[in-house]
Amino acid sequence: MEMFDEQIVTLTKTDDDIDQPEAMRTACGLFLTAERKFRKISAHPDVVTDPVINCEWWNCLEMVYTCEKTVWRMFVGPQPTMEDNKLYAKFRELLLKGSKLNANA
């Protein structure tokens, strides 16, 4: 994949048809891909001075936001509480570190 190629995946199933664990796995994968691409672009030495790279940086930032909002919404649901957000913050940290997630049931 070239530096400025973009891959977009869209789920078109209804809520009843979506396999929730698979949808969450896909959303997390897209978020991690967007985050890695954003970090790569951010590390470029000309990110501020080169207009093409700077525009790509803004596009990547938007993609990270969109993907993370999808993961966050799937994780916390339609009415998030403060506790939901705290738990999501821990989940996000583990997701970005690549750590295993263990259930405490």
CORZIZI-V773089 format. One record per residue. RES is the residue in three letters. SS is DSSP state (A for helix, B for strand, O for the rest). D_LAST is the distance of its C-alpha to the last C-alpha in Angstrom with 1 decimal. Layout:
RES,SS,D_LAST ; RES,SS,D_LAST
This chain:
MET,O,41.2 ; GLU,O,43.7 ; MET,O,42.9 ; PHE,O,43.4 ; ASP,O,42.1 ; GLU,O,39.3 ; GLN,O,36.8 ; ILE,O,35.4 ; VAL,O,33.0 ; THR,O,32.6 ; LEU,O,30.4 ; THR,O,32.6 ; LYS,O,30.5 ; THR,O,29.7 ; ASP,O,26.2 ; ASP,O,26.2 ; ASP,O,27.2 ; ILE,O,24.7 ; ASP,O,22.0 ; GLN,A,19.2 ; PRO,A,17.5 ; GLU,A,21.1 ; ALA,A,22.3 ; MET,A,19.6 ; ARG,A,20.5 ; THR,A,24.2 ; ALA,A,23.9 ; CYS,A,22.2 ; GLY,A,24.9 ; LEU,A,27.6 ; PHE,A,26.4 ; LEU,A,26.4 ; THR,A,29.8 ; ALA,A,31.2 ; GLU,A,30.0 ; ARG,A,31.6 ; LYS,A,34.8 ; PHE,A,34.9 ; ARG,A,34.6 ; LYS,A,37.3 ; ILE,A,39.7 ; SER,A,39.0 ; ALA,O,40.1 ; HIS,O,43.4 ; PRO,O,46.3 ; ASP,O,48.1 ; VAL,O,45.2 ; VAL,O,47.1 ; THR,O,50.7 ; ASP,O,50.5 ; PRO,A,50.2 ; VAL,A,48.8 ; ILE,A,46.0 ; ASN,A,45.4 ; CYS,A,45.1 ; GLU,A,42.6 ; TRP,A,40.6 ; TRP,A,40.4 ; ASN,A,39.5 ; CYS,A,36.7 ; LEU,A,35.5 ; GLU,A,35.5 ; MET,A,33.6 ; VAL,A,30.8 ; TYR,A,30.6 ; THR,A,30.6 ; CYS,A,27.9 ; GLU,A,25.6 ; LYS,A,26.1 ; THR,A,25.1 ; VAL,A,21.8 ; TRP,A,21.2 ; ARG,A,22.1 ; MET,A,19.8 ; PHE,A,16.9 ; VAL,A,17.7 ; GLY,O,19.5 ; PRO,O,22.9 ; GLN,O,22.4 ; PRO,O,20.5 ; THR,O,19.9 ; MET,A,20.2 ; GLU,A,16.5 ; ASP,A,16.1 ; ASN,A,18.9 ; LYS,A,17.6 ; LEU,A,14.3 ; TYR,A,16.7 ; ALA,A,18.9 ; LYS,A,16.4 ; PHE,A,15.6 ; ARG,A,19.4 ; GLU,A,20.1 ; LEU,A,18.0 ; LEU,A,19.5 ; LEU,A,23.0 ; LYS,A,22.6 ; GLY,O,21.4 ; SER,O,18.4 ; LYS,O,15.5 ; LEU,O,12.3 ; ASN,O,9.2 ; ALA,O,5.7 ; ASN,O,3.8 ; ALA,O,0.0
